[in-house]
């Protein structure tokens, strides 16, 4: 069985060619009435990858949850695949940053990955051959074969992270939202999910990644720098400048041979990598 499977989005003919995967206008996100980031104006085309970059507490997770429909916008407008967030759960995959221990206890890794297919069948619906194929391919892609039947709480932090990435991939969604997917996993696993997202983009799937990793952001099609405000938005090579990194992290940086290099830290600031 090949792990180079095609996302479901590649076969969906109904989406208008010019429909943005995510579009916002004067969007303010936050918790309750407390705004975290305001004046967010982005348009993410289908088949593109957007990096949300900033330190802890900068608004990355809040914005990602708003895209997923888990938090309502405070003001402004947001469309996800041409509709309001959470109105089309089968078309969007979301991997959060935190997973409650109580959620993990009774479940095997494969049970968690199978949950990706519930959006199409409900909690009591039977999974079909296509569902099981999507689950199996995600397991193989993230090198989880051999441990998929182990209880989730018996796995290491890196193994659990790969399980949740596999769950997002098994959804075969048209929009993939990942919050700090590189946490606790090795370089090979990071290369695996990044390679998958790029192949999925070629099939028309859009992705949004919340990350601290400047080099990961530079490889994405768009970058949004956040520091409780929008610092910069655009192509990575245009917005990942020394001035923008200083405003975002308190770090001065520059490109060197196609890579972002930290040059120095400003006194009184810390970069939360």
C-alpha positions as CSV (number, residue, x, y, z in Angstrom):
1,X,0.0,0.0,0.0
2,X,1.5,3.4,-1.0
3,X,1.8,6.2,1.5
4,X,1.7,8.7,-1.3
5,X,-2.0,9.0,-1.2
6,X,-4.0,11.7,-2.8
7,X,-6.0,14.1,-0.6
8,X,-9.7,14.0,-1.0
9,X,-9.7,17.6,-2.0
10,X,-8.0,16.7,-5.3
11,X,-11.3,15.0,-6.4
12,X,-13.7,17.7,-5.3
13,X,-15.1,19.5,-8.4
14,X,-17.6,21.8,-6.6
15,X,-15.3,24.5,-5.3
16,X,-15.0,27.7,-7.5
17,X,-11.5,28.1,-8.9
18,X,-11.1,31.6,-7.3
19,X,-12.5,30.7,-3.9
20,X,-10.0,31.4,-1.2
21,X,-9.4,28.7,1.4
22,X,-9.4,31.3,4.1
23,X,-10.3,34.9,3.8
24,X,-10.5,37.5,6.5
25,X,-11.4,41.2,6.6
26,X,-10.8,43.5,9.5
27,X,-10.9,40.4,11.7
28,X,-10.4,40.6,15.5
29,X,-9.8,37.4,17.3
30,X,-9.7,36.7,21.1
31,X,-11.5,35.2,24.0
32,X,-14.9,36.6,25.0
33,X,-14.7,40.3,24.6
34,X,-10.9,40.3,25.1
35,X,-9.1,40.9,21.8
36,X,-5.8,39.2,21.2
37,X,-5.1,40.3,17.6
38,X,-7.0,42.8,15.5
39,X,-7.1,44.1,11.9
40,X,-6.3,40.7,10.3
41,X,-6.7,40.8,6.5
42,X,-5.5,37.7,4.7
43,X,-6.5,35.7,1.6
44,X,-5.1,32.2,1.4
45,X,-5.5,30.7,-2.1
46,X,-6.3,27.0,-2.5
47,X,-3.1,25.0,-2.9
48,X,-1.1,27.3,-0.7
49,X,0.5,27.0,2.8
50,X,0.4,29.8,5.3
51,X,2.7,30.0,8.3
52,X,1.5,31.8,11.5
53,X,4.7,32.9,13.2
54,X,5.2,34.4,16.7
55,X,6.2,33.7,20.2
56,X,4.0,32.0,22.8
57,X,0.9,34.1,23.4
58,X,1.2,36.1,20.3
59,X,-2.2,35.1,18.9
60,X,-1.3,32.1,16.6
61,X,-3.4,29.6,18.4
62,X,-6.3,32.0,18.9
63,X,-6.4,32.7,15.2
64,X,-6.1,29.1,14.2
65,X,-9.0,28.2,16.6
66,X,-11.0,30.9,15.0
67,X,-10.4,29.4,11.6
68,X,-11.4,26.0,12.9
69,X,-14.6,27.5,14.4
70,X,-13.7,26.7,18.0
71,X,-13.6,30.4,18.9
72,X,-16.1,33.0,17.5
73,X,-14.6,36.1,16.0
74,X,-14.9,39.2,18.1
75,X,-15.4,41.4,15.1
76,X,-14.8,41.6,11.4
77,X,-15.3,38.8,8.8
78,X,-13.9,35.4,8.2
79,X,-14.7,32.8,5.5
80,X,-13.3,29.3,5.4
81,X,-13.8,27.5,2.1
82,X,-16.4,30.1,1.2
83,X,-18.5,29.7,4.3
84,X,-18.5,30.4,8.0
85,X,-16.0,28.4,10.1
86,X,-17.2,25.0,11.3
87,X,-20.1,24.9,8.9
88,X,-18.3,22.3,6.8
89,X,-16.5,20.0,9.3
90,X,-15.8,17.3,6.7
91,X,-13.7,19.7,4.6
92,X,-11.4,21.0,7.4
93,X,-8.9,19.1,9.5
94,X,-7.7,20.7,12.8
95,X,-4.8,19.6,15.0
96,X,-4.7,21.5,18.3
97,X,-1.6,22.0,20.4
98,X,-3.0,20.5,23.7
99,X,-4.7,17.1,24.2
100,X,-6.3,16.4,27.5
101,X,-5.0,13.4,29.3
102,X,-8.5,12.2,30.1
103,X,-9.2,12.1,26.4
104,X,-6.2,9.8,25.9
105,X,-6.7,7.2,28.6
106,X,-9.2,4.6,27.1
107,X,-8.1,4.9,23.5
108,X,-5.5,3.2,21.2
109,X,-3.6,5.3,18.7
110,X,-5.6,3.8,15.8
111,X,-8.8,4.8,17.5
112,X,-7.7,8.4,17.6
113,X,-6.7,8.4,14.0
114,X,-10.1,6.8,13.0
115,X,-11.8,9.8,14.6
116,X,-10.7,11.8,11.6
117,X,-13.4,9.9,9.6
118,X,-16.3,10.6,12.0
119,X,-17.1,13.9,10.3
120,X,-18.5,11.9,7.4
121,X,-20.2,9.1,9.3
122,X,-20.9,10.4,12.8
123,X,-19.8,8.8,16.1
124,X,-21.9,5.6,15.6
125,X,-21.6,5.2,11.8
126,X,-19.6,2.3,10.4
127,X,-16.3,3.2,8.6
128,X,-16.0,1.9,5.1
129,X,-13.1,0.6,3.0
130,X,-12.1,4.1,1.9
131,X,-12.1,5.3,5.5
132,X,-9.9,2.4,6.7
133,X,-7.6,3.0,3.7
134,X,-7.1,6.7,4.7
135,X,-6.4,5.6,8.3
136,X,-3.9,2.9,7.3
137,X,-2.1,5.2,4.9
138,X,-1.8,7.9,7.5
139,X,-0.3,5.4,9.9
140,X,2.3,4.3,7.4
141,X,3.1,7.8,6.4
142,X,3.9,8.8,10.0
143,X,5.8,5.6,10.7
144,X,3.2,4.4,13.3
145,X,3.0,0.8,12.1
146,X,3.6,-1.6,15.0
147,X,2.4,0.8,17.7
148,X,-1.0,1.8,16.3
149,X,-2.8,-0.7,18.7
150,X,-1.0,0.5,21.8
151,X,-2.9,2.8,24.3
152,X,-2.3,6.4,23.5
153,X,-1.2,7.2,27.0
154,X,1.6,4.6,26.8
155,X,3.3,6.4,23.9
156,X,6.0,8.9,24.1
157,X,5.3,12.6,23.5
158,X,6.8,12.4,20.0
159,X,4.8,9.3,19.2
160,X,1.6,10.9,20.4
161,X,2.3,14.0,18.3
162,X,2.7,11.8,15.2
163,X,-0.6,10.2,16.0
164,X,-2.4,13.5,16.1
165,X,-0.7,14.6,12.8
166,X,-1.8,11.3,11.3
167,X,-5.4,12.0,12.5
168,X,-5.4,15.4,10.7
169,X,-4.0,13.8,7.5
170,X,-6.5,10.9,7.6
171,X,-9.3,13.4,7.3
172,X,-8.2,14.0,3.7
173,X,-9.5,17.6,4.0
174,X,-9.4,20.6,1.7
175,X,-8.0,22.8,4.5
176,X,-5.5,21.5,7.1
177,X,-4.9,23.5,10.3
178,X,-1.9,22.5,12.4
179,X,-0.9,24.1,15.7
180,X,2.9,23.6,16.4
181,X,3.0,20.2,14.6
182,X,6.8,20.0,15.0
183,X,6.7,19.8,18.8
184,X,8.5,16.8,20.2
185,X,9.1,15.1,16.8
186,X,12.4,14.4,15.1
187,X,13.7,15.9,11.9
188,X,12.6,12.9,9.8
189,X,9.0,13.3,11.0
190,X,9.0,17.0,10.4
191,X,10.2,16.4,6.9
192,X,7.5,13.8,6.4
193,X,4.5,16.1,7.3
194,X,6.0,19.0,5.5
195,X,6.5,16.9,2.4
196,X,2.9,15.7,2.6
197,X,1.6,19.3,2.9
198,X,3.5,20.3,-0.2
199,X,2.1,17.4,-2.2
200,X,-1.4,18.1,-0.9
201,X,-0.9,21.7,-2.0
202,X,-0.2,20.5,-5.5
203,X,-3.6,18.8,-5.4
204,X,-5.3,22.0,-4.3
205,X,-5.3,21.5,-0.5
206,X,-4.5,24.6,1.6
207,X,-2.8,24.4,5.0
208,X,-2.2,26.8,7.9
209,X,0.7,26.0,10.3
210,X,1.3,27.8,13.6
211,X,5.0,27.6,14.2
212,X,8.0,29.1,16.0
213,X,10.3,27.9,13.2
214,X,11.5,30.7,10.9
215,X,13.0,28.3,8.3
216,X,9.7,26.4,8.2
217,X,7.9,29.7,7.6
218,X,10.3,30.7,4.9
219,X,9.4,27.5,3.0
220,X,5.7,28.3,3.1
221,X,3.9,30.3,0.4
222,X,2.7,33.0,2.8
223,X,3.8,34.1,6.3
224,X,1.8,36.1,8.9
225,X,4.0,37.5,11.7
226,X,2.1,38.1,14.9
227,X,2.9,39.8,18.2
228,X,-0.5,40.6,19.6
229,X,-0.8,42.5,16.3
230,X,-0.1,41.9,12.7
231,X,3.6,42.7,12.2
232,X,3.7,41.7,8.6
233,X,1.9,39.5,6.0
234,X,3.1,38.3,2.6
235,X,5.6,36.1,0.9
236,X,8.3,34.8,3.3
237,X,11.2,36.4,1.6
238,X,9.4,39.7,1.7
239,X,8.2,39.7,5.4
240,X,10.9,37.8,7.2
241,X,13.2,40.8,7.5
242,X,15.5,41.8,10.4
243,X,13.1,44.6,11.4
244,X,10.0,42.3,11.3
245,X,11.8,39.6,13.3
246,X,12.8,42.1,15.9
247,X,9.2,43.3,16.2
248,X,8.0,39.7,16.4
249,X,10.6,38.0,18.6
250,X,13.0,40.7,19.8
251,X,15.6,39.0,17.5
252,X,17.5,40.4,14.6
253,X,17.9,38.1,11.6
254,X,18.8,38.0,8.0
255,X,18.9,35.6,5.0
256,X,22.1,33.7,4.3
257,X,22.2,31.4,1.3
258,X,18.4,31.1,1.4
259,X,18.1,30.5,5.1
260,X,17.1,32.8,8.0
261,X,20.1,33.3,10.4
262,X,19.8,34.8,13.9
263,X,22.4,37.6,14.1
264,X,22.0,38.9,17.6
265,X,19.5,39.3,20.4
266,X,18.4,42.7,21.5
267,X,18.9,43.4,25.2
268,X,15.7,42.9,27.2
269,X,14.1,40.6,24.7
270,X,13.8,36.8,24.4
271,X,13.0,34.7,21.5
272,X,10.8,31.8,22.6
273,X,12.0,29.0,20.3
